[in-house]
């Protein structure tokens, strides 16, 4: 069994992209450029071996795997905010 090495920052970026349904809005919220956000998402997809988002006609949607990961990320984010 292969151990996944997930980057917490990439999960945070993914969470904001999924939450906003927009790379542009997530980039603005995180004070990053759009290409940087896209690189984080592609890197996360590569490390998980999963397609997480699809963009068709400028509309961002989560794949089924993306939806599952988004719910986990939401829990992580909420716990982190509560811990602060």
Secondary structure as the mmCIF struct_conf table of DSSP 4:
data_model
#
loop_
_struct_conf.conf_type_id
_struct_conf.id
_struct_conf.beg_label_comp_id
_struct_conf.beg_label_asym_id
_struct_conf.beg_label_seq_id
_struct_conf.end_label_comp_id
_struct_conf.end_label_asym_id
_struct_conf.end_label_seq_id
HELX_LH_PP_P HELX_LH_PP_P1 UNK A 2 UNK A 4
HELX_RH_AL_P HELX_RH_AL_P1 UNK A 8 UNK A 20
TURN_TY1_P TURN_TY1_P1 UNK A 21 UNK A 21
HELX_RH_AL_P HELX_RH_AL_P2 UNK A 23 UNK A 30
TURN_TY1_P TURN_TY1_P2 UNK A 31 UNK A 31
HELX_RH_AL_P HELX_RH_AL_P3 UNK A 34 UNK A 48
TURN_TY1_P TURN_TY1_P3 UNK A 49 UNK A 49
STRN STRN1 UNK A 53 UNK A 56
TURN_TY1_P TURN_TY1_P4 UNK A 57 UNK A 58
STRN STRN2 UNK A 59 UNK A 62
HELX_RH_AL_P HELX_RH_AL_P4 UNK A 64 UNK A 83
#
